[in-house]
């Protein structure tokens, strides 16, 4: 995972993180709308992935079923 250094306000980052925590139990995923504007991987995508990864580690799920 590439480290994204773009500066964004903390609230969208926190929201994306918790969406990632929640998503690992759902069948849908979220993507930063900026990705549709040409960005491959944004800071919000990174926060989302970090939240999902934390949820997997806390529940000892190492992969999606």
Secondary structure, 3 states (H helix, E strand, C coil): CCCCCCCCCHHHHHHHHHHHHHHCCCCCCCCCHHHHHCCCCCHHHHHHHHHHHHHHHHCCCCCCC
